[in-house]
Amino acid sequence: MRRRLFNILAAVSLVLCLATIAVWVRSYFANDYYPIRLFRQVGPQWTQDNRTWIRTHAGRLIFTQWNERYPGPQRPQYMTVPNPTSKTHFGLVTIVRYVSVKRVGGQPETTAWTAVSPRCVTTVPTAVLPAVWFAMWHRRRSRERLVGHCLACGYNLTGNVSGICPECGTAIPARVKAT
């Protein structure tokens, strides 16, 4: 049961890895934009828009959360674009925070943060399970190729006549007993 579950997880991880690689390659030719959420909160004197999206561009994955606050129910045609206020590096990932100087209702008009990472940050973790699966599969196959050894644990069965591996208790198939 555990092996079957692991096989399923490895297969799903392999599909995710291949999809990630496909999007990674596509990001060099197209600038993709995937909106995740738009949330609007309307107050008596102001409106707040919260937007979240993922963008891919030039081999990078860009996750952005953008909050705008403006007076009245309609968004003004031109709003100030905030300048970066802080930049933090966590290894390969860079997080940039933006806060506008202009205030609406005591809060900044626009606040945002963006996380930028190379695609390998998402591709490598999805490749781990398939790599482990392949290593286990290769180990299992190499054990089966050892003539005169237990298929489960690899114990040398030379001279064994009981039909059971003394190391792990597995029944020995006829093709291994004959040697």
Protein Blocks (a to p, Z undefined) as FASTA:
>chain_A
ZZmmmmmmmmmmmmmmmmmmmmmmmmmmpccdddfbdcddddfkbccddddddddeehia
cddddddddedjbdcfbdcddddfbdcdehjaccdddddfbdgehiafbdcddddddfkl
mmmmmmmmmmmmmmmmmmmmmmmmmghiafklopafehianlpafknopacdfklmmZZ
